Amino acid sequence: MLYFTLASKAYSRNLQYRGAHMVHNLASAMFGYMYACLWIGIGADHSLGEYGTQGMVSYIAFTQSSLWISGFLTNGLGIPLTVRTGQIALDLMRPVHLFTHLMAREWGQVAYQFVYKSIPIYLLFSIVFSLQWPSEASTLLFAAIGLAGASYLSICMNYIIGATAMWTTESSWLHWGNHAMMNLLAGFFIPLEWLPDWLERIAWLSPYPFLLYVPTRIYLGYENGSLLWGTLIWCVLMTFVCLAITQVLRRKVEVQGG
């Protein structure tokens, strides 16, 4: 009940800014539209592999919409700010595990962004580009599981990034570095199989493909649910890392500025 309350409070807090967030939706839709138009132009002279022009437009529409629940999360889950203010000491003293506490709060953020950002943006793309939706319920189910796993992985990665604020006065470079790696290795804009072989192999050694590429391929019908085993494995590994790093934080708390 506590974690549901934390998530619902985060969701409700964001509801106060629905009007302002429409600007984000318009900007995201514009970027996605430009990306799609680029592939339409490229597709005029190239076959674009198994995707085809319409397939790449669908690919861009889904990845652009999914970014709001697998990429655009709270920087470091808010840990860097609590370190600067000293609030981290109180957070670690609470009778609630720091990781589960921040994760529950971020799930409320993810739920809000899914309802008010991902869905509206994808519906807009569906109208503008006449996108076809999956005809099988199992495809939607597997894609939904893939997106849920992607959100959890992103939460874990942001938690780890936020925890580094305990040892450095500036962790935002890790946040933006993570975004850069996501754009390159998660299959955003360019499918992984079109990367150089050595770079594609590196990508599959990381959790990044499971943030965007895997859910997108499943949703478009190019893959079945077997790739979700990779999502599950990375979720388990990331959970252990987050729990371990929390133990380290409890032993060594260095509050900057106080």
C-alpha positions in Angstrom: 0.0 0.0 0.0 2.9 2.4 0.8 4.5 1.9 -2.6 1.1 2.4 -4.4 0.6 5.6 -2.4 4.1 6.9 -3.5 3.4 6.1 -7.1 -0.1 7.6 -7.0 1.2 10.8 -5.4 3.8 11.1 -8.1 1.1 10.6 -10.7 -1.1 13.2 -9.1 1.6 15.7 -8.8 2.3 15.6 -12.6 -1.4 16.1 -13.3 -1.0 19.7 -12.2 1.2 20.4 -15.2 -0.7 18.7 -18.0 -1.0 22.0 -19.9 2.7 22.6 -19.8 3.5 19.1 -20.7 1.6 19.5 -24.0 4.6 21.5 -25.2 6.7 18.5 -24.6 4.3 16.4 -26.7 4.4 18.8 -29.6 8.1 19.0 -29.5 8.5 15.2 -29.4 5.9 14.8 -32.2 7.8 17.3 -34.3 11.1 15.5 -33.9 9.5 12.1 -34.7 7.8 13.6 -37.7 11.1 14.9 -39.0 12.8 11.5 -38.4 10.0 9.8 -40.2 10.2 12.2 -43.2 14.0 11.5 -43.4 13.3 7.8 -43.8 10.5 8.4 -46.3 13.0 10.4 -48.4 15.7 7.7 -48.0 13.1 5.0 -48.8 12.4 6.7 -52.2 15.7 5.3 -53.5 16.4 2.4 -51.2 14.4 -0.7 -50.1 15.2 -0.3 -46.3 15.6 -4.0 -45.8 12.7 -6.0 -44.3 11.1 -2.8 -42.9 10.4 -1.0 -46.1 9.5 2.7 -46.0 6.2 2.2 -44.1 7.9 -0.2 -41.7 10.6 2.4 -40.8 7.9 5.0 -40.3 6.2 2.7 -37.9 9.6 1.9 -36.3 10.3 5.6 -35.7 6.7 6.3 -34.4 7.0 3.6 -31.8 10.5 4.4 -30.6 9.7 8.1 -30.4 6.6 7.4 -28.3 8.4 4.8 -26.1 11.1 7.2 -25.1 8.8 8.8 -22.6 8.7 5.6 -20.5 12.1 4.1 -21.2 14.4 7.1 -21.7 13.0 10.3 -20.3 13.0 9.5 -16.6 14.0 11.6 -13.6 17.7 12.3 -13.6 19.3 10.0 -11.2 15.8 9.4 -9.7 16.4 12.7 -7.8 19.3 11.4 -5.8 21.8 14.1 -6.9 19.5 16.8 -5.5 19.0 15.0 -2.2 22.8 14.7 -1.9 23.3 18.4 -2.4 20.6 19.3 0.1 21.5 16.6 2.7 18.1 15.0 2.4 19.8 11.7 1.4 20.8 11.1 5.0 17.2 11.1 6.1 16.1 9.0 3.1 18.6 6.3 4.1 17.3 6.4 7.6 13.7 5.7 6.6 12.2 2.3 7.4 11.8 1.9 3.7 14.5 0.6 1.3 15.9 3.6 -0.7 15.7 1.7 -4.0 12.1 0.5 -3.7 11.1 3.9 -2.3 12.5 5.8 -5.3 11.4 3.1 -7.8 7.7 3.3 -6.6 7.8 7.1 -6.9 9.2 6.8 -10.4 6.6 4.3 -11.5 4.0 7.0 -10.9 6.0 9.3 -13.2 6.2 6.5 -15.8 2.5 5.8 -15.6 1.7 9.5 -16.1 4.0 9.8 -19.1 2.6 6.7 -20.7 -1.0 8.0 -20.4 -0.4 11.7 -21.2 2.7 11.5 -23.5 3.4 8.1 -25.1 -0.2 7.3 -26.0 -1.2 10.7 -27.4 2.0 11.0 -29.5 1.6 7.5 -31.0 -2.1 8.2 -31.7 -1.1 11.3 -33.6 1.5 9.4 -35.6 -1.1 6.7 -36.3 -3.4 9.3 -37.8 -0.7 11.3 -39.7 1.0 8.2 -41.2 -1.9 5.8 -41.3 -0.1 3.3 -39.2 -1.3 -0.3 -38.8 -1.8 -1.7 -35.3 -1.0 -5.3 -34.4 -3.8 -7.7 -35.3 -2.9 -10.3 -32.6 -3.5 -9.7 -28.9 -0.4 -11.7 -28.0 1.8 -9.2 -29.9 0.4 -6.4 -27.9 0.8 -8.4 -24.7 4.5 -9.2 -25.4 5.2 -5.6 -26.5 3.6 -4.3 -23.2 5.7 -6.7 -21.2 8.8 -5.5 -23.1 8.0 -1.9 -22.4 7.4 -2.6 -18.7 10.8 -4.3 -18.6 12.3 -1.4 -20.4 10.9 1.1 -17.9 12.2 -1.0 -15.0 15.7 -1.2 -16.6 15.7 2.5 -17.1 14.7 3.1 -13.5 17.6 0.8 -12.4 20.1 2.6 -14.6 19.0 6.0 -13.4 19.3 4.8 -9.8 22.8 3.7 -10.4 23.7 7.0 -12.1 22.1 8.9 -9.2 24.1 6.9 -6.6 27.3 8.2 -8.1 26.5 11.6 -6.8 27.7 10.3 -3.4 31.3 10.3 -4.8 31.3 13.2 -7.3 30.0 16.7 -7.2 28.6 16.4 -10.8 26.8 13.3 -12.1 24.8 14.9 -14.9 27.4 13.9 -17.4 26.5 10.3 -16.7 22.9 11.1 -17.3 23.5 12.7 -20.7 26.1 10.0 -21.5 23.4 7.4 -20.8 21.1 9.2 -23.2 23.8 9.3 -25.9 24.5 5.6 -25.5 20.7 4.9 -25.6 20.4 6.7 -28.9 23.2 4.7 -30.4 22.8 1.2 -28.8 19.1 1.0 -28.1 18.1 1.1 -31.7 16.6 4.6 -31.6 16.3 6.0 -35.2 18.6 3.2 -36.6 17.8 -0.5 -36.2 20.7 -2.4 -34.5 21.2 -4.7 -37.5 22.3 -1.7 -39.6 25.1 -0.9 -37.3 28.7 -2.1 -38.0 29.0 -5.7 -36.8 31.4 -4.9 -34.0 29.1 -2.2 -32.7 26.1 -4.4 -32.9 27.9 -7.1 -30.8 28.8 -4.5 -28.2 25.2 -3.3 -28.1 23.9 -6.8 -27.4 26.3 -7.1 -24.5 24.5 -4.2 -22.8 20.9 -3.7 -21.6 20.4 -0.9 -24.1 18.7 -3.0 -26.9 16.0 -4.0 -24.4 15.1 -0.4 -23.8 13.7 0.3 -27.3 14.8 -2.1 -30.0 13.3 -5.3 -28.5 9.8 -3.9 -27.6 9.7 -2.2 -31.0 10.6 -5.3 -33.0 8.0 -7.3 -31.0 5.3 -4.7 -31.6 6.0 -4.5 -35.3 5.8 -8.3 -35.5 9.4 -9.0 -36.5 10.1 -10.9 -33.3 8.2 -13.1 -30.9 8.3 -13.0 -27.2 11.6 -15.1 -26.9 13.7 -11.9 -26.7 11.9 -11.1 -23.4 14.1 -13.6 -21.7 17.0 -11.2 -22.2 14.9 -8.4 -20.7 14.2 -10.7 -17.7 17.8 -11.5 -17.2 18.9 -7.9 -17.3 16.2 -6.9 -14.9 17.4 -9.5 -12.4 21.0 -8.4 -12.8 20.2 -4.7 -12.5 18.1 -5.4 -9.4 21.1 -7.1 -7.7 23.3 -4.2 -8.6 20.9 -1.6 -7.2 20.5 -3.5 -4.0 24.3 -3.9 -3.6 24.9 -0.2 -4.3 22.4 0.7 -1.7 24.3 -1.2 0.9 27.4 0.7 0.0 25.5 4.0 0.4 24.3 3.0 3.8 27.9 2.5 5.0 29.3 5.7 3.4 27.3 8.8 3.3 29.1 12.0 2.3 26.8 15.0 2.1 28.1 17.8 -0.1 27.9 21.2 1.3 27.0 20.3 4.9 
